[in-house]
Amino acid sequence: MNRAPLIMYSVAGVAGAGGIVVLTRRAASEGAVYARRIGATMLFALATILTVFATAMASWGPSA
């Protein structure tokens, strides 16, 4: 397996963990709750997209 999918999986894992951290933080105001939800959604989307592309890249077969 090429190193690129492994790097993408790693970054996706970090983004997913970051989304969990952002989502579980307390917010002081209504605006902070909104910003926290938007940030967590963006991190989860990044993790999902990277995982899909890494899986596709890994399925291409071994590279020379």
C-alpha positions as CSV (number, residue, x, y, z in Angstrom):
1,M,0.0,0.0,0.0
2,N,1.1,3.5,-0.8
3,R,1.8,5.9,2.0
4,A,-0.7,8.5,0.8
5,P,-3.8,6.6,1.9
6,L,-2.3,6.0,5.3
7,I,-1.6,9.7,5.7
8,M,-5.1,10.5,4.6
9,Y,-6.6,8.0,7.1
10,S,-4.5,9.5,9.8
11,V,-5.6,13.1,9.1
12,A,-9.2,11.9,8.8
13,G,-8.9,10.3,12.3
14,V,-7.4,13.5,13.7
15,A,-10.2,15.5,12.1
16,G,-12.9,13.2,13.5
17,A,-11.4,13.3,17.0
18,G,-11.2,17.1,16.7
19,G,-14.9,17.1,15.8
20,I,-15.7,15.1,18.9
21,V,-13.7,17.4,21.1
22,V,-15.4,20.5,19.6
23,L,-18.8,19.0,19.9
24,T,-18.4,18.0,23.6
25,R,-17.1,21.4,24.7
26,R,-19.4,23.7,26.7
27,A,-20.6,26.9,25.2
28,A,-21.3,30.1,27.1
29,S,-23.8,31.7,24.7
30,E,-26.2,30.8,21.9
31,G,-23.8,32.1,19.3
32,A,-21.0,29.9,20.7
33,V,-23.3,26.9,20.5
34,Y,-24.0,27.7,16.8
35,A,-20.2,28.2,16.1
36,R,-19.4,24.9,17.9
37,R,-21.9,23.0,15.9
38,I,-20.7,24.4,12.6
39,G,-17.1,23.7,13.5
40,A,-17.8,20.1,14.4
41,T,-19.9,19.6,11.3
42,M,-17.0,20.9,9.1
43,L,-14.5,18.6,10.9
44,F,-16.7,15.6,10.5
45,A,-17.3,16.4,6.8
46,L,-13.5,16.6,6.3
47,A,-13.0,13.3,8.0
48,T,-15.7,11.6,5.9
49,I,-14.3,13.0,2.6
50,L,-10.8,12.1,3.4
51,T,-11.8,8.6,4.4
52,V,-13.7,8.1,1.2
53,F,-10.9,9.3,-1.0
54,A,-8.3,7.3,0.9
55,T,-10.4,4.2,0.5
56,A,-10.7,4.8,-3.2
57,M,-6.9,5.5,-3.5
58,A,-6.1,2.3,-1.6
59,S,-8.3,0.3,-4.0
60,W,-6.2,1.3,-7.0
61,G,-3.8,-1.4,-6.2
62,P,-0.1,-1.5,-5.4
63,S,2.0,1.3,-6.8
64,A,5.6,0.8,-8.0
